[in-house]
Amino acid sequence: MAATSRAMVLAVGVLVVVMALLPGGAEAVWLDLPPTGTKCVSEEIQPNVVVLADYALMYESHPTAHPTVAVKVTSPYGNTVHHNENATTGQFAFTTSEAGNYLACFWLDSPEKGSGTSLNLDWKIGIAAKDWDTVAKKEKIEGVELELRKLEASVESIHHNLLYLKAREAEMRTVSEKTNARVAWFSILSLGVCIVDYLRIRTAHPSPDYAGAAAFLLPYAASLGLCTATLHFTPCKSKPLLLLTWPGTDPFLPSVLLNSHLDSVPAEPEHWLHPPFAAHRDPATGRIYARGAQDDKCLPIQYLEAIRGLQAARFAPTRTLHISLVPDEEIGGADGFEKFAQSEEFRALNVGFMLDEGQASLTDEFRVFYGDRLVWRLIVKATGAPGHGSKLFDGAAVENLMDCMETIAGFREAQFGMVKAGLRGPGEVVSVNPVYMEAGTPSPTGFVMNMQPSEAEVGFDFRLPPTEDIEHIVRRIKEEWVPAHKNLTYKLMKKGPTWDLSGRPIVTATNASNPWWSVFEQAIISAGGKLAKPEILSSTTDSRFIRQLGIPALGFSPMTNTPILLHDNNE
């Protein structure tokens, strides 16, 4: 007897647990029916499930009113499985043939509607709808055996429900994949349309149409639900800086900043296959020709369309994401990112990491840049005694300048040789290139050809890797290239920062010491991409201003198997 009692308790306990796992069961609800309108309840039910329900109007509080109710029960596909009118009580029973939400709707349909009329609905599904008393009498079972029979039916119901859920999961996965594919195609289409519209806005110097760019980009961002702001750092307010924000769920974490510049360099239409601001698309290759196509009007469109894709996947960023679209990068950034990086508005963003422009890759590997070369301007001036053009003498100004240029040319050849030999990348060497020369005595028809000038001057574009020994280079200029005993003087102008605020080279670590690098590298790999060896960019970008603050920044323009045509014809 004790064993039977323990078995009974065990069976009932298991049954309680199993019943708790069942998706459906017995459900009694009270519905307050309004004088007008409809009240509905729904239940998601799998196929081949028995449904049994009783309903009854309760109107004891209105003894003089005798309202009636209309009932309609429909399947997930809209088929009517029960319909009744002018009823005060009723019942419906059916076995489901469709999977999904079954809807039962009730409304008062008599003139005597009254108010505060309630309806009791006793809705039983699956095992709860089975008449176990009849089963017990018919099969002559009771006690533990009956409870075990209930348990068996419950387990079978759970098994069928799990199979149903598995099928639903597969169906939803298929729907999700199809939806993602449609979103991807829509994003590609949107990308193509938007990039063409943006490329047709003339943002080339000397008169970039910043207002036109803002009028295009701000509504574009707002359509994605991004917060937008326009900042000005010049008195005339003709150089807007656009700030777009996608708020994160944790505003206290350092944010991520994606940067791009609005302006582009001029173009010479006579050297282009197509007008540089027509954004012509070659139907044979799909290539779009326009000034700024690579540098760097592609970036903001890629940023925004990536956000569109993430939103479609219901992604919610933990960190706040900002996009800065800045003016004047092509002419140094003095009225653009340089002032922005020094502003209270920038400090309020709490930036922890930035992505900026990079360059296209000729291979299938993505290029990434962890630093920019420093920009210097070297002007060398030579003096000497003037003399007749036929006279031979030492110490002439042009002769002294030629000695300087020959020394610098030897250094340049050695640096370039390391690039040719594959020992260093273009951004890892010092480049010194002459960009102008001034000498001679002007005349109304040109220059005086029988007179040696007393002064001559040459200017160099001077670029150094941020890891270069700066003091050694300055000493080389002073002692080897421009020695004072040869009547040579020089002026060295440094454009932009040389070290960060801690006195270190302006570079971003690309190893495990930088957690942002690890996340970036893993993201490329997870997306099926290949990452080339990190480089120092041979030119400069706005990244130098943020690296100066000690904030890590990487240059990255996702273009593979693409010729490098920034600032070139037929970009």
Secondary structure, DSSP 8 states (H G I E B T S, - for coil): -HHHHHHHHHHHHHHHHHHHH-S--EEEEEEEE-SSS-EEEEEEE-SS-EEEEEEEEE-TT-TT----EEEEEE-TTS-EEEEEEEESEEEEEEE--S-EEEEEEEEE-SS---SSEEEEEEEEEGGGGS-HHHHHHHHT--HHHHHHHHHHHHHHHHHHHHHHHHHHHHHHHHHHHHHHHHHHHHHHHHHHHHHHHHHTS--BTTS--HHHHHHHHHHHHHTTT-EEEEE--STT--S-EEEEEE--S-TTS-EEEEEEES-B----GGGSSS-TTS-EE-TTT--EE-TTTTTTTHHHHHHHHHHHHHHHTT---SS-EEEEEES-GGGTSTTTHHHHHTSHHHHHH-EEEEEE-----SSSEE--EEEE-EEEEEEEEEE---EETT---TT-HHHHHHHHHHHHHHHHHHHHHHHHTTSS-GGGS-EEEEEEEEES-EETTEE-TTEE-SEEEEEEEEEE-TTS-HHHHHHHIIIIIS-GGGTEEEEEEEES-SB-TTS-BSB---STT-HHHHHHHHHHHHTT-EE---EEESS--THHHHHTTT--EEE-----S----TTSTT-
